[in-house]
Amino acid sequence: MFALLTMTMFVAVSTGAPDPAAGRTPPDRPPSTMTSSEIKAHNEGLPPTHPYFVKCRKIEEIGSLVKKARVCHTNEQWKQLWAQGNQDSRDTMDAMSSKAGDCRATGTC
């Protein structure tokens, strides 16, 4: 089974079949402002792991029990947002841990 799968992948790569995602550009406007049909048309032929593939998530709005906001970004943008959120968390933890260290050193706790 593995040999057949490997051979199939080799044939697909070696035949030089055109890549439908080659030459694609990111959306010309923010994905959150695009309609569902525009997003579907943009994602046509792109694999879900492509950097320009648009993914949407529904996020609960604070103060409402039922209202949700639709937030859409490309995979590349989601990756940048995730990395920025992690960096912000690390910065906050570093700032808080250094303040706790100063408190103990001076005896003002």
VOGU-3710 file (C-alpha; in Angstrom, 3 decimals, decimal comma):
1> mfalltmtmf> 0,000/0,000/0,000  2,796/2,424/0,949  4,703/1,631/-2,252  1,590/2,288/-4,341  0,955/5,587/-2,572  4,578/6,636/-2,992  4,538/5,680/-6,680  1,302/7,638/-7,218  2,776/10,705/-5,548  5,962/10,376/-7,622
11> vavstgapdp> 3,987/10,130/-10,864  1,867/13,157/-9,926  4,951/15,222/-9,155  7,026/14,054/-12,086  4,333/14,627/-14,734  4,571/18,362/-14,189  0,815/18,765/-13,784  -0,046/22,447/-13,404  -0,562/23,604/-9,849  -3,924/25,403/-9,572
21> aagrtppdrp> -2,608/27,404/-6,593  0,483/28,658/-8,436  0,443/32,346/-9,172  -2,411/33,052/-6,762  -2,452/36,345/-4,915  -3,914/37,238/-1,532  -7,433/38,708/-1,476  -7,580/42,306/-2,697  -9,530/43,419/0,386  -9,795/42,266/4,016
31> pstmtsseik> -11,339/38,775/4,119  -13,760/39,761/6,927  -15,460/42,187/4,520  -15,899/39,525/1,827  -19,169/37,641/1,419  -19,309/33,864/1,778  -19,608/33,441/-1,992  -16,574/35,665/-2,604  -14,541/33,632/-0,092  -15,680/30,390/-1,714
41> ahneglppth> -14,675/31,712/-5,149  -11,280/32,845/-3,816  -10,628/29,459/-2,151  -11,567/27,526/-5,310  -8,669/25,248/-6,233  -6,553/26,161/-3,197  -5,613/23,441/-0,723  -6,721/24,233/2,877  -3,072/24,554/3,910  -2,186/27,219/1,289
51> pyfvkcrkie> -1,080/30,560/2,840  -3,795/32,495/0,938  -6,672/30,110/1,808  -9,285/32,111/3,736  -10,719/30,643/6,945  -13,504/32,169/8,996  -14,320/31,774/12,675  -17,273/32,942/14,698  -16,346/34,775/17,886  -18,861/35,533/20,631
61> eigslvkkar> -19,393/39,241/21,186  -18,946/40,374/24,769  -22,183/41,495/26,385  -24,445/39,391/24,190  -25,683/35,884/24,768  -26,404/35,134/21,119  -24,586/37,599/18,847  -21,423/36,355/17,166  -18,986/38,171/14,913  -17,538/36,487/11,826
71> vchtneqwkq> -13,771/36,986/11,600  -11,990/35,876/8,430  -8,278/35,835/7,649  -5,907/33,972/5,365  -3,845/31,134/6,857  -0,820/33,439/6,730  -2,660/36,139/8,697  -3,970/33,626/11,274  -0,387/32,403/11,756  0,859/35,982/12,329
81> lwaqgnqdsr> -1,978/36,701/14,778  -1,224/33,495/16,685  2,493/34,341/16,901  1,744/37,917/18,022  -0,658/36,680/20,713  1,963/34,267/22,023  4,611/37,011/22,060  2,248/39,355/23,927  1,615/36,628/26,518  5,345/36,033/26,986
91> dtmdamsska> 5,970/39,779/27,355  3,220/40,061/29,979  4,530/37,081/31,936  8,073/38,497/31,841  6,855/41,898/33,049  4,815/40,380/35,880  7,541/37,991/37,018  10,134/40,783/37,144  7,844/42,919/39,329  7,325/40,035/41,747
101> gdcratgtc> 11,097/39,568/41,931  11,633/43,239/42,803  9,030/43,038/45,567  10,773/40,154/47,293  14,232/41,676/46,911  13,259/44,958/48,578  11,082/43,382/51,272  8,121/45,627/50,445  5,680/42,795/49,831
//
